Amino acid sequence: MTPGLVAALAGLALLDSTSVGTLFIPIWLMLTPGRLRPGRFAVYLGTITVFYFAVGVLVVLGASKLARHLDNPVAHWIQLVIGVALFAVSFRFDSKKKPDTGKWRDRISANGSGAALAGIALLAGVVELATMLPYLGAIGLMSASDLNPAQIGLLLAGYCLVMIVPAVVLLGARLALRDRLDPFLTRISAWFAEKGASMTGWILGIAGFLVARDAVARLFFL
């Protein structure tokens, strides 16, 4: 477990922290009319964190079985191709296209119980399965490294916790500042509604660069 690997995973986790499920639904929860209840956030963020961790464990198990059938150079070339592909795909995202965020606001407004919020968290996680490419890139980095199961589990848990740090920080600020933070949260929400597609492109591009850079380092410099 090298400092470079940990830094790359932390960077990918922070990229993942800007998704609809990990940041913008929590922001909409903060903006929902009525008294702010931290317990609702604990249920929501706890559910989506456990969901991501469980998905990570399942993917790592599959990746580990695959890695045992590949020579290391072959696996690293595959990793390089994936990284370059992610970087190339990032240019196809149009900043003029707006994501459909209204359905999430409607669900949050209509469902306030803990069970309902847990269901929303699971639904958000399932919807994002197809776009959690930074997470898959991070899992690829772990699988390509010489790590034991305990180290991989620790890194997965750390990744999932870093992923919700921005939402927790905003929650703390909202509790401390109360309604004074609402204009800032509203601006973030509006910005995402307008720039969400472009931001996704940036996330994919950065994730692709980090994955490809690690593959190049392993192929030619290690």
BELGIMO-V594682 format. One line per field, one symbol per residue. ss: DSSP state (@ for helix, = for strand, . for the rest). phi: phi as a letter, one per 40 degrees, with the letter a starting at -180 (. if undefined). psi: psi as a letter, one per 40 degrees, with the letter a starting at -180 (. if undefined). Layout:
ss = ???
phi = ???
psi = ???
This chain:
ss = ..@@@@@@@@@@@@@@...@@@@@@@@@@@@......@@@@@@@@@@@@@@@@@@@@@@@@@@@@@@....@@@@@@@@@@@@@@@@@@@@@.........@@@@@@@@@...@@@@@@@@@@@@@@@@@@.@@@@@@@@@@@@....@@@@@@@@@@@@@@@.@@@@@@@@@@@@@@@@@@@@@@@@@@@@@@@@@@@@@@@@@@@@@@@@@@@@@@@@@.
phi = .cdccccccccccccccccdccbccdccccccdhccbddcccccccccccccccccccccdccccccccbcddccccccccccccccccdcccccccbccccccccccccbbccccccccccccccccdcbccdccccccccccccbcdcccccccccdccccbddcccccccccccfcccddcccccccccccbdcccccccccccccccccccccccbbb
psi = hiddddddddddddddeeiddeddddddddehiihhhddddddddddddddddddddddddddddddeeiidddddddddddddddddddeehheehhigeddddddddeheiddddddddddddddedeefdddddddddddeigiidddddddddddddddeddddddddddddebededddddddddddddeddddddddddddddddddddddddee.
